């Protein structure tokens, strides 16, 4: 099933400001919030869908990549994002503050949200790695196995940070809620505010017996293999995001993302010009004058092309669909063959005498149309 457009999900224009996107997401989140739609799986999916859209459009860099490359430019969201990898609690921990008082248990509304999801959730940091691709890999797409040094969940305590099954105790300050509330009197009446518990730092529990391997952190430094599916048509500098593949979070929190930055390896013969490839073909004078069959490189090997007699320097030949695909779109670029003619630098006496005989021949003089054509080619080259 094709993924929906993020702007369409939030019902905003592509020119929407950050504030308009924030307001649109808040509206959708409140509309499809699970506490307003208990047991409604459709509403829950729309709630996750809106969170995924907001996670991309609220980030300036992700939004720019999405605008240019679509879902392929924000790999993490495109490969599942909130809808496929994150739980509802993950969404609340990231964006719950946007809901404001609409879901505050202190005001008596939607208490299930208040009671079940107020605890602070740690989040691991993002990692950034660079991946070099050949033009052939860019043309076809490729799966890469990356060896990444990162924090993983402690295998000894399974990420809990605690040693043994009874190594936790409920926080006495917040009584397991992760938040402390206080009521203040103001000119508008009593107001209730909530803040992260200073004793347990929002976790709702205290470790009484720390893990001997991670010392209570729940994470250790290690090496991991990450599979990355890179779509065809990517460009230099494009950043793909893999949700949850970054550093693990302390004590079972949300892992960070792995940001994969594309680097393009130079081809020994072909030059990339957006979706087109360019090859500079150097002909001998006899080949250009008499015509010939020559081979040119492509990403699939060699291709034979016919050079017409009288081919002029600067002529561009085109092999259709021999270039690169456009990411997230249909169509393929072309292979452009720019013709140059080699002029011999050292001639024998016999060769010089032969050419001298033709020096004044009208057939060896460029016509006015040919001169104009060559002039325009050089003018366009320097413009």
C-alpha positions as CSV (number, residue, x, y, z in Angstrom):
1,X,0.0,0.0,0.0
2,X,1.4,3.4,-1.1
3,X,2.3,5.8,1.7
4,X,0.2,8.9,1.9
5,X,1.7,12.4,1.3
6,X,2.6,14.0,4.7
7,X,1.1,17.3,3.8
8,X,-2.1,15.6,2.8
9,X,-2.2,13.8,6.2
10,X,-1.9,17.0,8.2
11,X,-4.1,18.9,5.6
12,X,-1.6,21.7,5.1
13,X,-0.1,23.3,2.0
14,X,3.5,22.6,1.0
15,X,4.2,26.3,1.8
16,X,2.9,25.9,5.4
17,X,5.0,27.5,8.1
18,X,6.4,25.6,11.1
19,X,3.7,27.0,13.3
20,X,0.9,26.0,10.9
21,X,2.3,22.5,10.8
22,X,2.5,22.3,14.6
23,X,-1.1,23.5,14.9
24,X,-2.3,21.1,12.2
25,X,-0.6,18.2,14.0
26,X,-2.0,19.1,17.4
27,X,-5.5,19.2,15.8
28,X,-5.1,15.7,14.3
29,X,-3.5,14.3,17.5
30,X,-6.4,15.5,19.6
31,X,-9.0,14.3,17.0
32,X,-7.5,10.7,16.8
33,X,-6.1,10.4,20.4
34,X,-6.7,6.9,21.7
35,X,-8.4,8.2,24.9
36,X,-11.0,9.9,22.8
37,X,-11.4,6.8,20.6
38,X,-11.1,3.8,22.9
39,X,-10.7,0.6,21.0
40,X,-10.8,2.2,17.6
41,X,-7.8,0.8,15.6
42,X,-8.5,3.0,12.7
43,X,-8.1,6.1,14.9
44,X,-5.0,4.7,16.4
45,X,-3.4,4.2,13.0
46,X,-4.3,7.8,12.0
47,X,-2.9,9.0,15.2
48,X,0.4,7.3,14.4
49,X,0.3,8.5,10.8
50,X,-0.1,12.1,11.9
51,X,2.8,11.7,14.3
52,X,5.0,10.3,11.5
53,X,4.1,13.2,9.2
54,X,4.8,15.7,12.0
55,X,8.2,14.1,12.8
56,X,9.4,14.8,9.3
57,X,7.7,18.1,8.5
58,X,8.6,19.7,11.8
59,X,12.3,19.0,11.2
60,X,13.8,21.5,8.7
61,X,16.4,19.1,7.3
62,X,14.0,16.2,7.0
63,X,11.4,18.4,5.4
64,X,13.8,19.6,2.8
65,X,14.8,16.0,1.9
66,X,11.1,15.0,1.8
67,X,10.2,17.9,-0.5
68,X,13.0,16.9,-2.9
69,X,13.0,13.1,-2.8
70,X,9.7,12.1,-1.2
71,X,9.5,9.2,1.2
72,X,12.8,7.8,0.0
73,X,14.6,10.9,1.3
74,X,13.5,10.2,4.9
75,X,14.2,6.5,5.0
76,X,13.3,6.0,8.6
77,X,9.8,7.3,8.2
78,X,9.5,5.6,4.8
79,X,10.4,2.3,6.3
80,X,8.0,2.3,9.1
81,X,8.7,5.3,11.3
82,X,6.1,5.7,14.0
83,X,3.6,3.5,12.4
84,X,5.9,0.5,12.1
85,X,8.5,0.7,14.8
86,X,7.5,3.1,17.6
87,X,4.9,2.4,20.3
88,X,2.2,4.9,21.3
89,X,4.3,5.7,24.4
90,X,7.2,6.7,22.1
91,X,4.9,9.2,20.4
92,X,3.7,10.6,23.7
93,X,7.2,10.9,25.0
94,X,8.3,13.0,22.0
95,X,5.3,15.1,21.2
96,X,3.0,14.7,24.3
97,X,3.8,18.3,25.4
98,X,2.0,19.6,22.2
99,X,-1.3,18.3,23.4
100,X,-1.3,20.8,26.2
101,X,-4.0,20.7,28.8
102,X,-6.4,18.8,26.5
103,X,-5.1,15.5,28.1
104,X,-4.1,16.6,31.5
105,X,-5.3,14.3,34.3
106,X,-5.3,17.3,36.7
107,X,-8.2,18.8,34.8
108,X,-10.2,15.6,34.8
109,X,-9.9,14.9,31.1
110,X,-8.7,11.6,29.5
111,X,-7.1,10.3,32.7
112,X,-5.9,7.1,31.0
113,X,-3.4,9.1,29.2
114,X,-2.3,11.0,32.3
115,X,-2.0,7.9,34.4
116,X,-0.3,5.6,31.9
117,X,2.0,7.8,30.0
118,X,3.4,10.6,32.1
119,X,6.7,8.8,32.9
120,X,9.7,10.2,31.2
121,X,11.3,8.0,28.5
122,X,15.0,8.3,27.7
123,X,16.0,8.6,24.1
124,X,19.3,7.5,22.6
125,X,21.4,9.8,20.5
126,X,21.5,9.7,16.7
127,X,24.5,8.4,14.8
128,X,25.8,9.6,11.5
129,X,27.7,7.4,9.0
130,X,28.9,7.9,5.5
131,X,28.5,5.4,2.7
132,X,30.4,5.5,-0.6
133,X,28.5,4.3,-3.7
134,X,29.6,3.7,-7.2
135,X,27.5,5.0,-10.1
136,X,26.5,1.4,-10.8
137,X,25.1,1.1,-7.3
138,X,23.3,4.4,-7.6
139,X,21.7,3.2,-10.8
140,X,20.4,0.0,-9.4
141,X,20.0,0.6,-5.7
142,X,21.9,-1.5,-3.2
143,X,21.8,-3.1,0.2
144,X,24.8,-2.3,2.4
145,X,25.9,-4.0,5.6
146,X,27.4,-1.4,7.9
147,X,29.5,-2.1,10.9
148,X,28.6,0.5,13.4
149,X,30.1,1.2,16.8
150,X,27.3,2.3,19.1
151,X,25.6,1.9,22.5
152,X,23.4,-1.2,22.7
153,X,21.2,-2.5,25.5
154,X,23.3,-4.2,28.1
155,X,23.0,-8.0,27.5
156,X,23.6,-8.8,31.2
157,X,20.5,-6.8,32.5
158,X,18.7,-6.6,29.2
159,X,18.8,-2.8,29.3
160,X,17.1,-2.4,32.7
161,X,20.3,-1.2,34.5
162,X,19.3,-3.4,37.5
163,X,20.8,-6.6,38.9
164,X,18.1,-9.2,39.7
165,X,14.4,-9.2,39.5
166,X,13.7,-7.2,42.7
167,X,16.3,-4.4,42.1
168,X,13.8,-1.6,41.7
169,X,11.6,0.3,44.1
170,X,8.8,2.7,43.4
171,X,9.9,6.4,43.7
172,X,8.6,7.8,47.0
173,X,8.4,11.3,45.7
174,X,6.2,10.8,42.7
175,X,4.7,7.4,43.7
176,X,5.7,5.9,40.3
177,X,4.1,8.6,38.1
178,X,7.4,10.2,37.0
179,X,5.9,13.7,37.6
180,X,5.1,15.9,40.5
181,X,2.3,18.3,40.5
182,X,1.5,21.4,42.4
183,X,-1.4,23.8,42.6
184,X,-0.9,27.5,42.7
185,X,-3.4,30.3,43.3
186,X,-3.6,33.1,40.7
187,X,-6.0,35.9,39.7
188,X,-7.6,33.4,37.4
189,X,-8.1,30.8,40.2
190,X,-6.2,27.7,41.0
191,X,-3.8,26.4,38.4
192,X,-2.1,23.0,38.3
193,X,1.4,22.5,36.9
194,X,3.4,19.3,36.4
195,X,7.1,18.8,36.2
196,X,9.6,15.9,36.0
197,X,10.2,14.2,39.3
198,X,13.6,15.4,40.6
199,X,14.2,12.2,42.5
200,X,13.7,9.6,39.8
201,X,14.2,11.9,36.8
202,X,10.8,11.0,35.4
203,X,11.3,7.2,35.4
204,X,8.9,6.5,38.3
205,X,11.3,4.0,40.0
206,X,14.7,3.9,41.7
207,X,17.3,1.2,41.1
208,X,18.4,-0.3,44.4
209,X,20.8,-2.9,43.0
210,X,22.7,-1.7,39.9
211,X,23.9,-4.0,37.1
212,X,27.6,-4.9,37.5
213,X,28.2,-4.7,33.8
214,X,26.7,-1.3,32.8
215,X,26.6,0.2,36.3
216,X,23.0,1.0,36.2
217,X,23.0,2.8,32.8
218,X,21.4,-0.1,30.9
219,X,23.7,0.4,27.9
220,X,27.2,-0.7,26.9
221,X,29.5,0.2,24.0
222,X,29.7,-2.5,21.3
223,X,29.7,-3.1,17.5
224,X,26.6,-3.9,15.5
225,X,25.8,-4.8,11.9
226,X,23.1,-2.7,10.3
227,X,21.5,-3.5,6.9
228,X,20.7,-0.4,4.9
229,X,18.5,-0.6,1.7
230,X,19.6,2.4,-0.4
231,X,17.1,3.2,-3.2
232,X,18.3,3.8,-6.7
233,X,18.9,7.4,-7.9
234,X,20.3,8.8,-4.7
235,X,22.6,11.9,-4.9
236,X,25.7,13.1,-3.1
237,X,24.9,14.5,0.3
238,X,21.5,12.8,0.6
239,X,20.8,11.7,4.2
240,X,18.7,8.6,4.8
241,X,17.3,8.1,8.3
242,X,16.8,4.7,9.9
243,X,14.5,4.9,12.9
244,X,15.7,3.1,16.0
245,X,19.1,2.1,14.6
246,X,21.2,4.6,16.5
247,X,22.5,4.5,20.0
248,X,20.4,2.6,22.5
249,X,18.8,4.7,25.3
250,X,19.5,4.4,29.0
251,X,17.3,1.9,30.8
252,X,15.0,0.7,28.1
253,X,14.2,4.0,26.4
254,X,13.7,4.9,22.8
255,X,16.8,4.2,20.6
256,X,18.1,7.1,18.4
257,X,18.2,7.1,14.6
258,X,21.0,6.1,12.3
259,X,21.6,8.8,9.7
260,X,23.3,7.5,6.5
261,X,24.9,10.2,4.4
262,X,25.5,9.3,0.7
263,X,29.0,9.9,-0.9
264,X,29.5,9.3,-4.6
265,X,32.6,7.7,-5.9
266,X,34.1,9.2,-9.1
267,X,33.8,7.0,-12.2
268,X,37.0,6.6,-14.2
269,X,35.3,7.6,-17.5
270,X,31.8,8.9,-16.9
271,X,30.8,12.2,-15.3
272,X,27.4,12.7,-13.6
273,X,25.3,15.6,-14.5
274,X,22.1,15.2,-12.3
275,X,20.4,12.2,-14.0
276,X,22.5,12.3,-17.1
277,X,25.9,10.8,-17.6
278,X,28.5,12.4,-19.8
279,X,31.4,10.8,-21.7
280,X,34.1,12.7,-23.6
281,X,34.8,10.8,-26.8
282,X,38.1,11.7,-28.6
283,X,38.1,10.8,-32.3
284,X,41.0,10.8,-34.6
285,X,40.8,13.1,-37.6
286,X,40.2,10.2,-40.1
287,X,37.4,8.8,-37.8
288,X,35.7,12.2,-37.7
289,X,36.1,12.8,-41.4
290,X,35.4,9.3,-42.8
291,X,33.1,8.0,-40.1
292,X,33.7,5.0,-37.9
293,X,32.2,2.5,-35.4
294,X,33.5,3.1,-31.9
295,X,32.9,1.7,-28.4
296,X,31.9,3.9,-25.5
297,X,31.5,2.9,-21.8
298,X,28.2,2.6,-20.1
299,X,27.2,1.5,-16.6
300,X,26.3,-1.9,-18.1
301,X,29.6,-2.4,-20.0
302,X,30.4,-1.2,-23.5
303,X,28.2,0.1,-26.3
304,X,29.0,0.4,-30.0
305,X,27.9,3.6,-31.7
306,X,28.2,4.8,-35.3
307,X,30.1,8.0,-36.1
308,X,28.9,9.7,-39.2
309,X,31.3,11.0,-41.8
310,X,32.0,14.7,-41.2
311,X,31.2,14.7,-37.5
312,X,32.3,18.0,-36.0
313,X,34.0,18.7,-32.7
314,X,31.5,19.6,-30.0
315,X,28.7,17.5,-31.4
316,X,26.7,15.7,-28.7
317,X,25.4,12.2,-29.3
318,X,22.7,10.8,-27.0
319,X,22.0,7.3,-25.8
320,X,18.5,7.2,-24.4
321,X,17.9,5.8,-20.9
322,X,21.6,5.0,-20.3
323,X,21.9,7.5,-17.4
324,X,20.6,7.4,-13.8
325,X,17.1,7.1,-12.4
326,X,15.5,9.9,-10.5
327,X,14.9,8.9,-6.9
328,X,11.2,8.4,-6.1
329,X,10.2,9.2,-9.7
330,X,9.8,7.4,-13.0
331,X,12.2,7.9,-15.8
332,X,15.9,7.6,-16.4
333,X,18.6,10.0,-17.7
334,X,20.6,9.7,-20.8
335,X,24.2,9.1,-21.7
336,X,25.6,12.2,-23.5
337,X,28.6,11.6,-25.7
338,X,30.6,14.8,-26.3
339,X,32.8,14.6,-29.4
340,X,36.3,16.0,-29.5
341,X,38.8,15.5,-32.4
342,X,42.5,15.0,-31.8
343,X,44.8,17.0,-34.0
344,X,48.2,15.3,-34.5
345,X,51.1,17.3,-32.9
346,X,54.0,15.7,-34.7
347,X,53.7,15.1,-38.5
348,X,56.2,13.4,-40.7
349,X,57.4,15.2,-43.9
350,X,55.2,13.0,-46.0
351,X,52.2,13.7,-43.9
352,X,52.8,17.4,-43.9
353,X,53.2,17.4,-47.7
354,X,49.9,15.4,-48.0
355,X,48.0,17.8,-45.9
356,X,49.5,20.9,-47.6
357,X,48.0,19.7,-50.9
358,X,44.6,20.1,-49.4
359,X,45.2,23.3,-47.5
360,X,43.5,25.5,-50.0
361,X,40.9,23.0,-51.1
362,X,37.3,24.5,-50.6
363,X,36.2,21.1,-49.2
364,X,38.6,21.6,-46.3
365,X,37.3,25.1,-45.5
366,X,34.4,25.4,-43.0
367,X,31.2,26.9,-44.5
368,X,29.5,29.9,-43.0
369,X,26.9,27.7,-41.4
370,X,29.5,25.5,-39.9
371,X,31.4,28.5,-38.5
372,X,28.2,29.9,-36.9
373,X,27.3,26.5,-35.4
374,X,30.8,26.1,-33.9
375,X,30.7,29.6,-32.5
376,X,27.3,29.1,-30.9
377,X,28.6,25.9,-29.2
378,X,31.6,27.6,-27.7
379,X,29.4,30.6,-26.7
380,X,27.0,28.3,-24.9
381,X,29.9,26.4,-23.2
382,X,31.2,29.6,-21.6
383,X,27.8,31.2,-20.8
